[in-house]
Amino acid sequence: MYKVLVVDDEPTIREGLRTLVDWESFGYRVVDTAVNGRDALQKYELHRPDLMIIDIKMPGIDGLEAIERLRTRDRRLHMLILSGYAEFDYARRAMKHRIDGYMLKPVDEDELIDYLKRLKKTLDREAAEQERAAGWTAETVVRALLSGTPPAALAGPAAAVGLDASSWEAVVIRLHGRAGADILPEAERRLAGRLASPERICYSAEGELGLLVAGGLAGEAQRSALLGAVREALDGLETGFTAASGGVAESWTDIPLSHARAAATLRRSFFLEPGRIHPPEDGPRDAESAPDSEPPDLTDLADRLAIAIDVASEDSIGEWIGEAGARLLASDAGEEAVKAACARLVSSVAARLEAQRPGSADGLLRSGLAELYGACRFAQLMEGMKRLMTDFARQSGQGGPATQVKKMIDIIQRHYDRNLKLETIAGMLGYSSAYLGKVFKQATGENFNTYLDKVRIEEAKKLLAQGLKVYEVAERVGYANVDYFHGKFRKYVGMSPAAYRKRAGGS
């Protein structure tokens, strides 16, 4: 027999409904009556009826308010509402809360019997589904749903475990490092022990932890509170984690979509800021996002970093590493591609340093590449790059202005083919260009640009003697404009580059 609770403030209605039909012949039993909304809420907890017949308008807590409260507790409770002609607006509002029927007072016997027969079929079907769902848990239903089982096949188990009683938001948690997969079962056990409840369902899928939150995450305060609870649950496992949410699934059948959005965000967990549960906005535009793009070419930064290391300028090293990071983020390249691009940059810098000072870059490569590939986050990778370059620069030491002049001469000798400017080098060394220019001229007898031009022209003479074309020589010694190179060469040598090549036997 299905249990019925009758709620009306009028005694004649309450008692009349008890005797209006032969309830048991239709499969029902009136277990009690209630005189108002407050009484109905209390007797609902006492009897847990299958059907409630309730007056829409009563003193105190009326039927509408009682229905709204009951729906937060039990979405499967069936309800028939009673109403007078003047209470249609109340009834219309009540119908939004999954009401099974609407009857006008005085209640017509045939109309009530018709409702009872139809509801009996629905109740029988639900009872059969619950029986078939015996042995299911919320976790196993979620696992089946995420593994591709059609929602129609899970309707009974989902109702039995209360999955259909709320909207849900998936939070997916990825454990860091190689040990993450090994400790996943223990992490899931701890998470369930700390957080599992009717409003929070813990599960695991595809090597990651999952948590379904009833009603979704409303604002940063709730996200922070949940994050703290997850940290407490996983404390002592010696692994970090990154978490993302997938947005609210209004229906339990859409839980896979929420999970997929969160998982898509975590595919770029390497680039996500730690210490928060990332919303869907931090991930790709859709779960089926395009594949990662190629990283940018960072070769041009190798020259700048090599010079910054030469002059031991930590500020310049930080600037160029920051530039590399900005380019990598803008490219949308994946974790492995980004690490490979950084490894190529380090190798390029090391090659330049090795060419200038044999044996100086061995330690840089050995310690650097292993650290780069072991980074768990993009910020950690960039900090590792900066630390690597800075530590190497510190080994070269720094002295006073005289020492800086020696460094400037060394830089010119080794980087004359680059776009060298006194202002750039002075900034790296921490001096004003005007002051350092005076110190340089006092030490060498030449101003910076003249000294640089003379070094370039001497190198150009060697290349011309080898038979290289004039435009090739201009480019190799640092002149982007061949006409400008002609003018400089004639100024310092007294003849054109072509004439010099012919005289030197290079043509």
C-alpha positions in Angstrom: 0.0 0.0 0.0 1.2 3.5 -0.8 1.0 6.0 2.0 -1.1 9.1 1.7 -1.0 12.3 3.9 -4.0 14.7 3.6 -3.4 18.4 4.5 -6.2 20.9 4.9 -7.2 23.5 7.5 -10.9 22.5 7.2 -11.9 19.4 9.2 -14.8 18.6 6.9 -12.4 18.4 3.9 -9.8 16.3 5.8 -12.4 13.8 7.0 -14.4 13.9 3.8 -11.3 12.8 1.8 -10.7 9.9 4.2 -14.1 8.5 3.3 -14.7 9.7 -0.2 -13.1 6.7 -1.9 -12.1 3.1 -0.9 -8.4 3.9 -0.8 -7.2 0.4 -0.2 -9.0 -0.9 -3.3 -6.8 1.4 -5.4 -3.6 0.5 -3.5 -3.4 3.4 -1.0 -3.8 4.0 2.7 -4.3 7.4 4.4 -1.7 7.3 7.2 -2.6 10.7 8.8 -3.9 14.2 8.2 -2.4 17.6 8.9 -4.1 20.9 9.7 -1.6 23.3 8.1 1.8 23.6 6.4 3.8 23.4 9.5 1.9 20.3 10.7 2.4 18.8 7.2 6.2 19.2 7.3 6.4 17.5 10.7 4.1 14.6 9.7 6.1 14.2 6.4 9.2 13.5 8.5 7.1 11.0 10.6 5.5 9.0 7.9 7.5 9.7 4.7 4.3 9.4 2.5 4.3 8.5 -1.2 1.5 10.9 -1.9 0.4 14.2 -0.3 -2.9 15.9 -1.0 -2.6 19.5 0.2 -4.7 22.6 0.3 -2.9 25.5 -1.5 -4.0 28.2 0.9 -3.9 27.8 4.7 -3.1 30.0 7.7 0.5 30.2 8.9 2.7 28.2 6.6 0.5 27.8 3.6 0.5 24.9 1.1 2.7 26.8 -1.4 5.5 27.4 1.1 5.2 23.8 2.4 5.5 22.5 -1.1 8.6 24.6 -1.8 10.2 23.3 1.5 9.3 19.7 0.8 10.8 19.8 -2.7 14.2 20.7 -1.2 14.0 17.5 0.8 12.3 15.1 -1.5 12.0 15.6 -5.3 10.2 12.2 -5.7 7.2 12.9 -3.4 4.0 13.0 -5.4 1.5 15.8 -4.7 -2.1 16.7 -5.6 -3.1 20.2 -4.7 -6.6 21.4 -3.6 -7.7 24.9 -4.4 -10.8 27.2 -4.5 -11.7 29.2 -7.6 -10.1 32.4 -6.2 -6.8 30.7 -5.6 -5.7 30.0 -9.2 -2.6 32.2 -9.0 -1.4 30.2 -6.0 -2.0 27.0 -7.8 -0.2 28.2 -10.9 2.9 29.0 -8.9 2.7 25.6 -7.1 2.6 23.8 -10.5 6.3 24.8 -11.0 7.2 22.4 -8.2 6.4 19.2 -10.1 2.8 18.8 -8.9 1.0 15.7 -10.2 -2.5 17.3 -10.3 -4.8 20.1 -9.4 -8.4 19.6 -8.0 -11.0 22.2 -7.2 -13.0 22.1 -4.0 -15.4 20.3 -3.4 -13.4 17.4 -4.7 -15.1 15.3 -7.3 -14.9 11.5 -6.6 -14.4 10.4 -10.2 -11.6 13.0 -10.7 -9.8 11.8 -7.6 -10.1 8.2 -8.6 -8.7 9.0 -12.1 -5.7 10.7 -10.4 -5.2 7.7 -8.1 -5.2 5.2 -10.9 -2.7 7.1 -13.0 -0.4 7.8 -10.0 -0.6 4.1 -9.0 1.1 3.2 -12.4 3.8 5.8 -11.8 4.4 4.6 -8.3 4.6 1.0 -9.3 7.1 1.8 -12.0 9.2 3.8 -9.6 9.1 0.9 -7.1 10.2 -1.5 -9.8 13.1 0.7 -10.7 14.2 1.0 -7.1 14.1 -2.8 -6.8 16.2 -3.2 -9.9 18.6 -0.5 -8.5 19.3 -2.5 -5.3 23.0 -2.7 -4.8 23.8 0.5 -6.6 25.5 3.4 -4.9 25.8 7.0 -6.0 29.4 6.4 -6.9 28.7 3.3 -9.0 25.9 5.1 -10.9 28.3 8.0 -11.6 31.0 5.7 -12.8 28.6 3.9 -15.1 27.3 7.2 -16.4 30.8 8.5 -17.1 31.8 5.2 -18.8 29.1 5.7 -21.4 26.1 3.8 -20.0 22.9 5.4 -21.5 21.1 7.5 -18.9 17.9 5.6 -19.7 19.4 2.4 -18.4 20.4 4.2 -15.2 17.2 6.0 -14.5 16.1 3.6 -11.8 19.4 3.4 -9.9 19.8 7.2 -10.2 16.5 7.7 -8.6 17.2 5.1 -6.0 20.4 6.8 -4.8 19.0 10.3 -5.0 21.1 11.4 -8.0 18.0 12.9 -9.7 17.1 15.0 -6.6 19.4 17.9 -7.4 21.6 19.7 -9.9 25.3 18.8 -9.7 28.7 20.3 -10.5 31.7 18.1 -11.1 35.1 19.0 -9.5 38.0 17.0 -11.0 41.2 16.7 -9.0 44.5 15.7 -10.7 47.3 14.5 -8.4 50.8 15.6 -9.3 53.8 13.6 -10.2 54.4 9.9 -11.1 53.3 8.9 -7.6 49.8 10.3 -8.2 48.6 7.1 -10.0 50.0 4.9 -7.2 48.2 6.7 -4.4 44.9 7.3 -6.2 43.0 4.6 -4.3 44.2 5.9 -1.0 43.5 9.5 -2.0 39.9 8.5 -3.1 39.4 6.7 0.3 40.5 9.8 2.2 38.5 12.2 0.1 35.3 10.1 0.6 36.0 9.8 4.3 36.3 13.5 4.7 33.7 14.8 2.2 31.2 12.1 1.2 27.6 13.0 2.0 24.2 13.1 0.2 25.3 16.5 -1.1 28.8 15.4 -2.1 29.6 12.2 -4.2 33.2 11.1 -4.5 34.4 9.0 -7.4 37.4 8.4 -9.6 37.7 8.3 -13.4 40.6 8.0 -15.9 43.2 8.4 -13.2 41.7 11.4 -11.6 39.6 12.1 -8.5 36.1 13.5 -8.9 33.7 15.2 -6.6 30.0 16.0 -7.4 28.6 18.9 -5.4 24.9 19.2 -5.1 23.6 22.6 -6.3 27.1 23.5 -7.7 29.8 25.9 -6.3 28.4 29.3 -5.7 31.2 31.8 -5.6 34.8 31.9 -4.4 33.9 31.5 -0.7 32.4 28.1 -1.4 35.3 27.2 -3.7 37.8 28.2 -1.0 36.0 26.2 1.6 35.9 23.1 -0.5 39.6 23.5 -1.5 40.5 23.6 2.2 38.6 20.4 2.8 40.3 18.7 -0.1 43.7 19.8 1.2 42.9 18.4 4.7 41.7 15.1 3.2 44.9 14.7 1.1 47.3 16.0 3.8 50.2 13.6 4.4 50.1 11.9 0.9 53.1 14.0 -0.2 51.6 15.1 -3.5 50.2 18.3 -4.8 47.1 18.6 -6.8 45.2 20.8 -9.3 41.4 21.1 -9.3 38.9 22.4 -11.7 35.1 22.5 -11.8 32.9 21.9 -14.9 29.9 24.1 -14.3 26.4 23.1 -13.0 24.6 20.2 -14.6 20.9 21.0 -14.1 20.0 17.3 -14.8 21.8 14.3 -13.5 22.0 13.1 -17.2 24.3 16.1 -17.9 26.9 15.1 -15.2 29.2 13.8 -17.9 29.3 17.2 -19.6 30.3 18.9 -16.3 33.0 16.3 -15.7 34.2 16.7 -19.3 34.5 20.5 -19.0 36.5 20.1 -15.8 38.7 17.5 -17.3 39.4 19.7 -20.3 40.5 22.5 -18.1 42.9 20.1 -16.3 44.5 19.1 -19.6 46.2 22.4 -19.2 46.8 22.0 -15.5 50.5 22.7 -16.1 49.6 26.3 -16.9 47.0 26.9 -14.1 47.6 28.9 -11.0 47.8 26.7 -7.9 45.7 27.1 -4.7 42.2 27.4 -6.2 39.5 25.4 -7.9 39.5 26.7 -11.4 36.2 27.5 -13.0 35.3 26.4 -16.6 36.3 29.9 -17.8 40.0 29.0 -17.1 39.8 26.1 -19.6 39.3 25.8 -23.3 36.1 27.1 -24.9 34.8 23.6 -25.3 35.7 20.1 -24.1 36.6 19.1 -27.6 39.2 21.8 -28.0 41.7 21.9 -30.9 45.0 20.2 -30.4 47.9 22.1 -28.9 49.7 24.4 -31.3 53.4 24.6 -31.9 55.6 26.7 -29.5 57.3 29.8 -30.8 60.9 30.0 -31.9 62.9 31.5 -29.0 66.3 31.5 -30.8 66.6 35.3 -30.8 66.4 35.3 -27.0 69.5 33.0 -26.7 71.8 35.9 -27.9 70.2 38.3 -25.4 70.4 35.8 -22.5 74.1 35.0 -23.3 75.0 38.7 -23.2 72.9 39.2 -20.0 74.9 36.2 -18.4 78.2 37.7 -19.6 77.5 41.0 -17.8 75.9 39.2 -14.8 72.7 41.3 -15.2 69.9 39.5 -13.2 67.4 42.1 -14.2 68.0 41.5 -17.9 67.9 37.7 -17.4 64.5 38.1 -15.7 63.3 40.3 -18.5 64.3 37.9 -21.2 62.9 34.9 -19.4 59.7 36.8 -18.9 59.6 37.5 -22.6 60.1 33.8 -23.3 57.3 32.9 -20.9 54.9 35.4 -22.4 55.5 34.1 -25.9 55.0 30.5 -24.8 51.7 31.2 -23.0 50.4 33.1 -26.1 51.2 30.2 -28.3 48.8 27.8 -26.6 51.4 25.0 -26.9 51.1 22.0 -24.6 53.2 21.1 -21.6 55.7 18.8 -23.4 56.1 21.2 -26.3 56.8 24.1 -24.0 59.4 22.2 -22.0 61.1 21.2 -25.2 61.2 24.8 -26.4 62.7 25.8 -23.1 65.3 23.0 -23.3 66.2 24.2 -26.8 66.6 27.7 -25.5 68.9 26.6 -22.7 70.9 24.5 -25.1 71.3 27.5 -27.5 72.5 29.7 -24.6 74.9 27.0 -23.5 76.3 26.6 -27.0 77.0 30.3 -27.2 78.7 30.3 -23.8 80.6 27.2 -24.6 81.9 28.7 -27.9 83.1 31.7 -26.0 84.5 29.9 -23.0 85.0 26.2 -23.5 83.9 24.1 -20.6 81.8 26.8 -19.0 78.4 25.4 -20.0 78.7 21.7 -19.0 77.2 22.2 -15.6 74.5 24.4 -16.9 73.3 21.7 -19.3 73.6 18.8 -16.8 71.7 20.4 -14.0 69.4 22.6 -16.1 67.6 20.2 -18.4 66.7 17.7 -15.7 65.2 20.5 -13.6 63.2 21.8 -16.6 61.6 18.5 -17.5 60.8 17.8 -13.9 58.7 21.0 -13.4 55.1 20.4 -12.5 53.9 23.9 -13.3 54.6 26.6 -15.9 55.5 29.1 -13.1 58.0 26.6 -11.7 59.5 26.1 -15.1 60.0 29.8 -15.6 61.5 30.2 -12.1 63.8 27.3 -12.8 65.0 28.9 -16.1 65.6 32.2 -14.3 67.5 30.6 -11.4 69.6 28.5 -13.8 70.7 31.6 -15.8 71.2 33.7 -12.8 73.3 31.2 -10.9 75.6 30.9 -14.0 75.8 34.7 -14.2 76.8 35.0 -10.6 79.7 32.7 -11.2 81.3 35.3 -13.4 81.2 37.9 -10.6 81.2 41.7 -11.0 83.7 44.4 -10.2 83.9 48.1 -10.5 83.8 50.3 -13.6 87.2 49.1 -14.8 86.0 45.5 -14.7 82.9 46.5 -16.6 85.0 48.0 -19.4 86.8 44.7 -19.7 83.5 43.0 -20.0 82.3 45.5 -22.6 85.4 44.8 -24.7 84.9 41.1 -24.3 81.3 41.4 -25.3 82.2 43.5 -28.4 84.8 40.9 -29.5 82.3 38.0 -29.1 79.0 39.7 -30.1 80.1 42.3 -32.7 77.7 40.7 -35.2 74.7 41.5 -33.0 72.8 44.8 -32.6 74.9 46.0 -29.7 74.1 49.4 -28.1 75.9 51.2 -25.3 72.5 51.9 -23.6 71.6 48.3 -23.5 74.9 47.1 -22.1 75.0 50.0 -19.6 71.5 49.0 -18.3 72.6 45.4 -17.9 75.6 46.5 -15.9 73.7 48.9 -13.7 75.4 52.1 -14.9 74.2 55.1 -16.8 75.2 55.0 -20.5 76.8 58.5 -20.2 79.0 57.5 -17.3 80.0 54.2 -18.7 80.7 55.8 -22.1 83.2 58.2 -20.5 84.9 55.3 -18.6 85.1 53.3 -21.8 86.7 56.1 -23.7 89.2 56.8 -20.9 90.2 53.2 -20.9 90.4 52.6 -24.7 90.8 56.0 -26.2 87.8 55.4 -28.4 84.1 55.9 -27.9 81.9 52.8 -27.8 80.5 53.1 -31.3 83.9 53.7 -32.9 85.5 50.8 -31.1 82.6 48.6 -32.2 82.9 49.8 -35.8 86.7 49.1 -35.9 86.2 45.6 -34.5 83.5 44.9 -37.1 85.7 46.3 -40.0 88.6 44.1 -39.0 86.4 41.0 -39.0 85.0 42.2 -42.4 88.5 42.4 -43.9 89.1 38.8 -42.9 85.8 37.6 -44.5 86.4 39.6 -47.7 89.8 38.1 -48.1 88.1 34.7 -48.0 86.0 35.7 -51.0 82.6 36.3 -49.4 80.2 38.7 -51.2 80.0 42.2 -49.8 76.3 41.9 -48.7 77.2 38.6 -46.9 80.1 40.2 -45.1 77.9 43.2 -44.0 75.3 40.9 -42.5 77.9 38.7 -40.7 79.6 41.6 -39.0 76.4 43.3 -37.8 75.4 45.8 -40.4 71.8 45.4 -41.6 72.2 48.0 -44.4 74.9 47.2 -47.0 75.2 50.9 -48.1 75.9 51.8 -44.5 78.6 49.1 -44.3 80.1 50.6 -47.6 80.4 53.9 -45.9 82.0 52.6 -42.7 84.4 50.4 -44.5 85.6 53.2 -46.8 86.0 55.5 -43.8 88.3 53.1 -41.9 90.1 51.3 -44.7 90.2 54.0 -47.4 88.7 51.9 -50.2 85.4 50.1 -51.0 84.8 46.5 -49.7 84.9 45.2 -53.3 88.2 46.9 -54.0 89.7 45.5 -50.8 88.5 42.0 -51.7 90.1 42.2 -55.1 93.4 43.5 -53.6 93.4 40.8 -50.9 92.9 38.1 -53.6 89.4 37.2 -52.4 87.8 37.5 -55.8 
